[in-house]
């Protein structure tokens, strides 16, 4: 019975460590976000999943956003230099906002239809993948804004 008690103790000991690691990893993104305003954004993918209500999801380098219903607003800032993906963009309901943070305005330079969806290339070098779409967006589908 001692080995069984040892196994239980070991698994009990492992559980709090795992929880602690999760807590630490939950706390770590905040400093990375603070650093991102001073240096290039982190390259780790973050997943943003909304619910059935109208939501605003701000996406950075390599992020993946899913609105999950409702009239969602997806915001991509001009300091993004890599790809962001939107899994459920609906042209008739959702909004795509490009927020210019610098002095140079960001524009759409190209739209390409691929097997995955529409890939929108911005003048900043970033790309936005709109998964599932099979035709390019009209010019008025993009809202270009400056931060408030």
C-alpha positions in Angstrom: 0.0 0.0 0.0 2.9 2.3 0.5 3.6 2.5 -3.3 0.0 3.4 -3.9 0.1 6.1 -1.3 3.3 7.3 -2.9 1.6 7.4 -6.3 -1.3 9.3 -4.9 1.0 11.8 -3.2 2.9 12.2 -6.4 -0.2 12.8 -8.5 -1.5 15.2 -5.8 1.8 17.0 -5.8 1.7 17.2 -9.6 -1.8 18.8 -9.7 -0.9 22.0 -7.8 2.3 22.4 -9.8 0.3 22.2 -13.0 -2.2 24.7 -11.7 0.6 27.0 -10.7 2.1 26.7 -14.2 -1.2 27.6 -15.7 -1.5 30.6 -13.4 1.9 31.7 -14.3 1.2 31.4 -18.0 -2.0 33.4 -17.5 0.0 36.1 -15.9 2.8 36.2 -18.4 0.9 37.6 -21.5 0.3 40.9 -19.7 4.0 41.9 -19.6 4.4 40.8 -23.2 1.5 43.1 -24.2 3.1 46.0 -22.3 6.4 45.3 -24.1 4.6 45.1 -27.4 4.0 48.8 -27.4 7.7 49.5 -27.2 9.0 46.7 -29.4 7.6 44.3 -32.0 4.6 42.3 -30.8 5.1 38.8 -29.6 4.9 36.1 -32.2 2.9 33.7 -30.2 -0.6 32.9 -31.4 -3.5 33.9 -29.2 -7.0 32.6 -29.7 -9.9 35.0 -29.2 -13.3 33.4 -29.1 -16.4 35.4 -28.7 -19.9 34.4 -27.9 -23.2 35.0 -29.7 -23.3 38.7 -28.9 -21.7 41.6 -30.8 -18.0 41.9 -29.8 -14.8 43.7 -30.6 -11.7 41.6 -30.9 -8.4 43.3 -31.3 -5.9 41.0 -33.0 -2.1 41.1 -33.0 0.7 39.1 -34.7 -0.4 35.5 -35.4 -3.7 35.9 -33.5 -6.8 33.9 -34.4 -10.2 35.5 -33.8 -13.6 33.8 -33.9 -16.6 36.0 -33.3 -19.0 33.1 -32.8 -22.1 34.9 -34.0 -23.4 38.5 -33.7 -22.1 41.5 -35.5 -18.5 41.4 -34.5 -15.8 44.0 -35.0 -12.3 42.7 -35.7 -9.6 45.3 -35.1 -6.1 45.0 -36.6 -3.6 47.7 -35.6 -1.0 49.1 -38.1 1.9 47.8 -35.9 1.0 44.2 -36.8 3.6 42.8 -39.1 2.6 39.2 -39.4 -0.6 37.3 -40.2 -3.8 37.4 -38.2 -6.7 35.1 -39.0 -10.4 35.5 -38.6 -12.3 32.2 -38.8 -15.9 33.4 -39.2 -16.0 36.8 -40.9 -19.4 37.5 -42.4 -19.4 40.5 -44.7 -23.1 41.3 -44.2 -22.7 41.4 -40.3 -19.1 41.9 -39.2 -16.7 44.8 -39.4 -13.0 44.9 -40.2 -11.2 47.9 -38.7 -7.6 48.8 -39.5 -6.3 51.1 -36.8 -3.4 53.4 -37.8 -1.0 54.0 -34.9 1.7 55.8 -36.8 1.9 58.8 -39.1 1.7 56.8 -42.3 -1.8 55.6 -43.2 -2.2 51.9 -43.7 -3.9 50.7 -46.9 -4.9 47.4 -48.5 -2.4 46.6 -51.2 -3.7 43.2 -52.4 -6.4 40.6 -51.8 -5.9 37.0 -52.9 -8.4 34.2 -52.8 -6.7 31.0 -51.7 -7.9 27.5 -50.6 -8.1 28.8 -47.0 -10.0 32.0 -47.8 -9.2 35.6 -48.7 -5.8 36.9 -47.7 -5.7 40.7 -47.4 -2.2 42.3 -47.6 -1.7 45.6 -45.9 0.9 48.3 -46.8 2.4 47.6 -43.3 3.3 44.1 -44.5 0.7 42.4 -42.4 -1.7 39.9 -43.8 -5.3 39.2 -42.6 -6.7 35.8 -43.5 -10.4 35.7 -43.7 -11.0 31.9 -43.5 -13.8 30.5 -45.6 -14.4 33.5 -47.8 -14.2 32.8 -51.6 -14.3 36.3 -53.0 -12.4 39.5 -52.2 -14.0 42.3 -50.2 -15.3 45.6 -51.6 -13.3 48.7 -50.6 -16.0 49.9 -48.2 -15.7 46.7 -46.2 -12.6 48.1 -44.5 -12.8 50.9 -41.9 -9.6 52.8 -41.5 -9.4 54.7 -38.2 -7.0 56.5 -35.9 -6.9 55.7 -32.2 -9.3 57.7 -30.0 
